[in-house]
Amino acid sequence: MNGPSNGDLLYSKKQIAGEIRRLAREITIAYAGEELILVVVLKGAFFFAADLARQIQLPLILEFVKLSSYRDMNSTGDVTMTKDVETSLTGKNVLIVEDIVDTGLSLAFLRERLLARGPKSLKICALIDKKERRKIEVKTDFTGLECPGGFLVGYGLDLNEKLRELPAIYELNE
């Protein structure tokens, strides 16, 4: 499958797989002997989380949240949660799994919401950290790829709900 006609390949399927293997090893070591709740941010992180969860060598519980803050290619700055976790997080190790950290607004919002539930620990894993547009500083504990900028699609990342299915990540040309 080819990428979008108005996009350039940024990260290949092979590069992404290598980063996921590395992240899974780091997470397995960090939480050795513990159970872990992965809180996956829908819809974008679904592909990343599925591949990551299969490689983490720990007992896992998968939970999902859905946040909204984007319209077209721009963040509105107003974050809402349209789906929440169903499992109690009190006293548990929680790892937020996000596809991309961009402005930081959504992740900061989610982090505060989950911290209020009294987890034993709360860390963040992101496939892509894109610091160029950061409005709120958010620290990722497990980071895959650092990206300088651009609008990305593929491997879960979308433009108006399209192009998520691409197996690699592309930067769209404007």
C-alpha positions in Angstrom: 0.0 0.0 0.0 1.4 3.4 -1.0 1.2 6.5 1.1 -0.8 9.6 0.3 0.0 11.4 -3.0 0.6 14.7 -1.0 2.9 13.0 1.6 6.4 12.0 2.2 7.5 8.8 4.0 8.7 9.8 7.5 8.9 6.5 9.4 8.7 3.1 7.7 6.9 0.1 9.0 10.3 -1.5 9.9 11.3 1.7 11.9 8.1 1.7 13.8 8.3 -2.0 14.6 11.9 -1.5 15.9 10.8 1.3 18.2 7.9 -0.7 19.5 10.2 -3.6 20.4 12.5 -1.2 22.2 9.7 0.4 24.1 8.2 -2.9 25.1 11.6 -4.1 26.5 11.9 -0.8 28.5 8.4 -1.1 29.9 8.8 -4.8 30.8 12.0 -3.9 32.7 10.4 -0.9 34.4 7.4 -2.8 35.7 9.1 -6.2 36.3 6.9 -8.4 38.5 4.0 -6.0 38.4 0.6 -5.9 36.7 0.1 -3.0 34.4 -3.0 -1.1 33.1 -2.6 0.3 29.6 -4.9 3.3 29.1 -5.0 3.6 25.3 -6.1 6.9 23.8 -8.6 6.3 21.0 -8.6 6.3 18.1 -5.1 7.0 17.0 -3.1 5.0 19.6 -5.1 1.8 18.9 -2.6 0.4 16.3 0.4 1.3 18.4 -1.1 -0.1 21.6 -2.1 -3.4 20.0 1.4 -3.9 18.7 3.0 -2.8 22.0 0.7 -4.9 24.2 1.6 -8.0 22.4 5.3 -7.4 23.1 5.2 -6.4 26.7 6.1 -9.4 28.8 3.8 -8.6 31.8 0.2 -9.2 32.9 -1.8 -6.4 31.3 -5.3 -4.9 31.5 -6.3 -2.8 28.5 -8.5 0.2 29.0 -9.6 2.9 26.5 -10.3 6.6 26.6 -11.4 8.9 23.9 -10.5 12.5 23.9 -11.5 15.2 21.4 -9.6 18.4 20.6 -8.9 18.5 16.9 -10.8 19.8 13.9 -9.2 19.3 10.5 -5.5 19.8 11.0 -5.7 22.1 14.0 -6.2 21.6 17.8 -9.1 23.6 19.1 -7.4 23.8 22.5 -10.7 22.6 24.2 -10.3 19.0 25.4 -13.3 16.8 26.2 -13.4 13.1 27.2 -16.1 11.2 25.4 -15.1 7.7 26.7 -13.7 7.0 30.1 -11.9 4.0 31.7 -14.2 1.3 33.2 -11.6 -0.3 35.6 -10.6 1.2 39.0 -7.2 2.7 38.8 -6.7 3.0 42.6 -3.4 1.6 43.7 -2.6 0.3 40.2 0.3 0.9 37.8 -1.1 2.9 34.9 0.6 3.6 31.6 -1.1 6.0 29.2 -0.4 4.9 25.6 -0.6 7.7 23.1 0.2 7.8 19.4 1.6 11.4 19.3 2.2 14.1 21.8 1.7 17.4 20.0 0.5 20.5 21.9 0.4 18.6 25.1 -3.1 19.8 26.0 -4.9 16.5 25.6 -2.3 14.5 27.5 -2.1 17.0 30.3 -5.9 16.9 30.6 -5.9 13.1 30.7 -3.0 12.8 33.1 -4.7 15.1 35.7 -8.0 13.1 35.3 -6.2 9.8 35.9 -4.0 11.0 38.8 -7.2 12.0 40.6 -8.1 8.3 40.7 -5.2 7.4 43.0 -3.0 5.1 40.9 0.1 3.6 42.4 2.0 5.1 39.5 1.1 6.9 36.3 3.5 7.1 33.3 3.2 8.0 29.7 4.3 6.1 26.6 4.2 7.9 23.2 5.2 6.5 19.8 5.9 10.1 18.6 6.9 13.2 20.5 6.5 16.3 18.4 7.7 19.2 20.6 7.5 21.9 17.9 3.8 22.8 18.8 3.9 22.2 22.5 1.7 24.6 24.5 1.9 22.7 27.8 5.0 20.8 28.8 4.3 17.1 29.2 7.0 14.6 30.0 6.8 11.2 28.3 8.4 8.4 30.3 8.8 6.1 27.3 9.3 7.8 24.0 9.6 6.2 20.5 10.4 8.7 17.8 11.1 12.4 18.2 9.6 14.4 15.3 10.5 18.0 14.6 7.1 19.0 13.0 4.7 18.6 10.2 1.2 17.0 10.0 1.5 13.2 10.2 -0.8 10.5 9.0 -0.7 6.7 9.0 -0.3 4.0 11.6 -3.3 5.3 13.5 -2.7 9.0 12.8 -5.4 10.6 10.7 -6.7 13.5 8.8 -10.4 13.8 9.3 -10.6 10.1 10.2 -8.8 9.0 7.0 -5.4 7.5 6.4 -5.1 5.7 9.8 -4.7 2.3 8.0 -1.4 3.1 6.3 1.3 0.8 7.7 3.9 3.6 7.8 3.9 7.3 8.9 3.9 10.1 6.4 4.2 13.8 6.6 1.6 15.7 4.6 2.7 18.5 2.3 0.5 21.5 2.6 
